[in-house]
Amino acid sequence: MKKVLLLHGYNGIPPMFDWLKQEFKKLEYQVIMPNLPPREKVRYPIWKREFEEIKNELEGEMIVIAHSIGNSFIIKYFQENQLDIKLYIGLAGFSDQYKTEGREDLEQAIKSLLPLPEEIEYFKNYVKEKYCIYSDNDHIVPFEILKKHVENLDGIGYMIPNIGHMGRKSKLEEMPQVLEIVRKMED
């Protein structure tokens, strides 16, 4: 059976993930959408422990769609567990440290999950199809960091104007561009 992993970011599951889940089910995918601890509990050891509970669901070839800091987590976790990712779609993803004024909680989470250069290199070399979707008005991750993520992964950048960080504040409830990428890959 075809599998897709929907991996949320710092604030939990974004509204568009519910829509993506339904769309992937229509396409007969097994959807794995863990609800990992958000905010202050976004730490690599905590998320890794949660992932151990679903590890057998992650066996076999799959598509990974990660939002925000979920991108950093999956890059770190990928090297440790040699997941079989045939397509990666990063939404507002980053793989470099950045400062967020007045958000020490977020900075600590980033520090805990930020992939090492060798983890990025491993991911880049073993995941063949990599797309990075980002916006020109992301209110959390600086534009230069979003673009650098595409370069770091040797991926295909997909800039969509005016969709923000793609989380709750963005009020983005659908993301048809993700389905377009998946359909193109399936053809």
C-alpha positions as CSV (number, residue, x, y, z in Angstrom):
1,M,0.0,0.0,0.0
2,K,1.2,3.5,-0.7
3,K,2.1,5.5,2.4
4,V,2.4,9.2,3.3
5,L,3.8,10.7,6.5
6,L,2.4,14.1,7.4
7,L,4.7,15.6,10.0
8,H,3.7,18.8,11.7
9,G,5.8,21.6,13.2
10,Y,6.1,23.6,16.4
11,N,2.5,24.5,17.0
12,G,1.0,21.1,16.2
13,I,-1.0,19.9,13.2
14,P,-1.8,22.8,10.8
15,P,-5.3,23.0,9.3
16,M,-4.2,22.1,5.8
17,F,-3.0,18.7,7.1
18,D,-6.6,17.6,7.7
19,W,-7.4,18.4,4.1
20,L,-4.3,16.6,2.9
21,K,-5.1,13.6,4.9
22,Q,-8.6,13.3,3.3
23,E,-7.2,13.9,-0.2
24,F,-4.5,11.2,0.3
25,K,-7.1,8.8,1.6
26,K,-9.1,9.4,-1.6
27,L,-6.0,8.4,-3.5
28,E,-5.8,5.2,-1.4
29,Y,-2.8,6.1,0.6
30,Q,-2.2,4.9,4.1
31,V,-1.8,8.2,6.0
32,I,0.5,8.4,9.0
33,M,-0.1,11.7,10.9
34,P,1.4,11.6,14.4
35,N,0.3,14.3,16.9
36,L,3.6,15.0,18.5
37,P,4.0,17.2,21.6
38,P,4.0,20.9,20.5
39,R,5.7,24.1,21.7
40,E,8.0,23.7,24.7
41,K,8.1,19.9,24.3
42,V,9.5,20.2,20.7
43,R,12.8,18.5,21.5
44,Y,14.6,15.8,19.5
45,P,14.6,13.2,22.3
46,I,10.9,13.7,23.0
47,W,9.8,13.5,19.4
48,K,12.2,10.6,18.7
49,R,10.6,8.6,21.6
50,E,7.1,9.3,20.2
51,F,8.3,8.2,16.8
52,E,9.5,4.9,18.2
53,E,5.9,4.0,18.9
54,I,5.0,4.3,15.2
55,K,8.3,3.0,13.8
56,N,6.8,-0.2,12.2
57,E,4.3,2.0,10.3
58,L,7.3,3.8,8.8
59,E,8.7,0.7,7.2
60,G,8.7,0.5,3.4
61,E,8.7,3.2,0.8
62,M,6.8,6.4,1.6
63,I,6.2,10.1,0.8
64,V,7.1,12.6,3.6
65,I,5.4,15.9,3.8
66,A,6.9,18.0,6.7
67,H,5.9,21.4,8.0
68,S,8.3,23.9,9.5
69,I,10.5,22.4,12.3
70,G,9.1,18.9,11.3
71,N,11.6,19.2,8.3
72,S,14.6,19.4,10.7
73,F,13.3,16.5,12.7
74,I,12.9,14.1,9.8
75,I,16.3,14.9,8.4
76,K,17.9,14.0,11.8
77,Y,15.7,10.9,12.2
78,F,16.2,9.8,8.6
79,Q,19.9,9.2,9.1
80,E,19.5,7.3,12.3
81,N,16.8,5.0,11.0
82,Q,17.4,4.8,7.2
83,L,13.8,5.4,6.2
84,D,12.8,4.7,2.6
85,I,11.6,8.1,1.5
86,K,10.8,8.2,-2.2
87,L,9.5,11.8,-2.2
88,Y,10.0,14.6,0.3
89,I,8.0,17.8,0.3
90,G,9.1,20.4,2.8
91,L,6.6,23.1,3.7
92,A,8.3,26.3,5.2
93,G,11.3,24.1,6.0
94,F,14.7,25.1,7.2
95,S,18.0,23.4,8.0
96,D,20.0,26.5,9.3
97,Q,19.8,28.2,12.7
98,Y,18.1,31.6,12.8
99,K,17.1,34.1,15.5
100,T,13.5,34.9,16.4
101,E,13.3,38.0,18.6
102,G,11.6,37.3,21.9
103,R,11.0,33.6,21.1
104,E,13.5,31.8,23.3
105,D,11.1,28.8,23.4
106,L,11.3,28.5,19.6
107,E,15.0,29.0,19.5
108,Q,15.5,26.1,22.0
109,A,13.4,23.9,19.9
110,I,15.3,24.8,16.7
111,K,18.6,24.2,18.6
112,S,17.4,20.7,19.6
113,L,16.2,19.6,16.2
114,L,18.6,21.4,13.8
115,P,20.3,18.8,11.6
116,L,24.0,18.5,11.6
117,P,25.8,19.0,8.2
118,E,26.5,15.3,7.9
119,E,22.7,14.5,8.5
120,I,21.8,17.0,5.8
121,E,24.3,15.5,3.4
122,Y,23.0,12.0,4.0
123,F,19.4,13.1,3.4
124,K,20.4,15.0,0.3
125,N,22.2,11.9,-1.1
126,Y,19.6,9.3,-0.3
127,V,16.3,11.0,-1.0
128,K,16.1,11.5,-4.7
129,E,13.0,13.6,-5.1
130,K,13.0,16.7,-2.9
131,Y,10.7,19.7,-3.1
132,C,10.7,22.7,-0.8
133,I,7.6,24.9,-0.8
134,Y,8.0,28.3,0.8
135,S,6.5,31.8,0.7
136,D,7.7,35.3,0.3
137,N,5.9,36.5,3.4
138,D,6.7,33.8,6.0
139,H,6.4,35.6,9.4
140,I,8.5,33.0,11.3
141,V,11.4,31.8,9.1
142,P,13.4,34.4,7.2
143,F,13.2,34.2,3.4
144,E,17.0,33.7,3.0
145,I,16.8,30.6,5.4
146,L,13.9,29.1,3.4
147,K,15.8,29.5,0.1
148,K,19.0,28.1,1.7
149,H,17.0,25.0,2.7
150,V,16.4,24.3,-0.9
151,E,20.1,24.6,-1.6
152,N,21.1,22.6,1.4
153,L,19.0,19.6,0.2
154,D,19.7,20.1,-3.5
155,G,16.0,20.2,-3.9
156,I,13.5,21.9,-6.2
157,G,12.2,25.2,-4.8
158,Y,8.6,26.1,-5.1
159,M,7.9,29.7,-4.0
160,I,4.2,30.5,-3.6
161,P,3.5,34.2,-2.9
162,N,1.4,35.3,0.1
163,I,0.8,32.0,2.0
164,G,2.9,32.9,5.1
165,H,4.2,30.1,7.2
166,M,1.4,27.8,6.2
167,G,0.3,27.2,9.8
168,R,-2.8,28.4,11.7
169,K,-2.0,32.2,11.4
170,S,-1.9,31.8,7.6
171,K,-5.4,30.4,7.6
172,L,-4.3,28.0,4.7
173,E,-6.8,25.2,4.7
174,E,-5.8,23.5,1.4
175,M,-2.5,22.9,-0.4
176,P,-3.3,21.6,-3.9
177,Q,0.3,22.2,-5.0
178,V,1.4,19.2,-2.8
179,L,-1.0,16.9,-4.7
180,E,0.2,18.2,-8.0
181,I,3.8,17.3,-7.1
182,V,2.7,13.8,-5.9
183,R,0.6,13.2,-9.1
184,K,3.6,14.3,-11.2
185,M,5.8,11.8,-9.4
186,E,3.3,9.0,-9.9
187,D,3.0,9.5,-13.6
